[in-house]
Amino acid sequence: MKATKTLKIGVIFSLLFFLSQNLLAKGFILNSDGLIDPRASEKINQIGSEVKTKLNINIYVYAKRSLDLAEDMDRKLKFDYIKNYEKKLLPQLKKPYVLLTMSVEDMYVNLIYSDKLNKHLDKDDILDGYVVPLLASKDKNTLYAKVSASMLNGYAAIADTIAEKENLKLETSIGNQGKVSSTIWRVLMYFLIITGLLAYTYAVLKKK
């Protein structure tokens, strides 16, 4: 009886979790695949709503665990497939738009935006400065936590960058917290690389 009761409770909690994920995935999160924490989802939608209301710009998120591509798939074919997959998402977006996409197992992130926003955003700056560092960090955080943090970080950076170009300060902004964490990560990586190179150079010189 106890086992049955525990099982029922587990099923109920699973259903509630599933429902919360899907309810929060509405709005500016087109798909989360259960990878984005409800609190991060809520914050993303708050930021997105403010940007939509004040600037009439739509910022979307599309996250997938995997696109089910074969591991031995040719690199170019894989890239072409993902690009075509993304193109199919665009018709459902309201212009002007920004779309932050991610496929975790395929190790893929991208940023697509309307031509109107070309002068507002730098794709490499957003992805390399705010998304990839948190996603690729070697720490004890779970994949779930990393995806949530990187998507929220990237989303907030997109919103703040656009708002700054329009001389607007967002009330829902998370400020420069995201850039600080990314900068710390990059400094750590550079330190490890430089330390490794120095150690290698010392070892080579010592042998001579």
Secondary structure, DSSP 8 states (H G I E B T S, - for coil): -HHHHHHHHHHHHHHHHHHHHHHHTSTTEEE-TT-S-HHHHHHHHHHHHHHHHHH--EEEEEEES-----TT--HHHHHHHHHHHHHTTGGGS-SSEEEEEEETTTTEEEEEE-GGGTTT--HHHHIIIIIHHHHH--SS--HHHHHHHHHHHHHHHHHHHHHHHTT---TT--TTHHHHHHHHHHHHHHHHHHHHHHHHHHHHHHH-
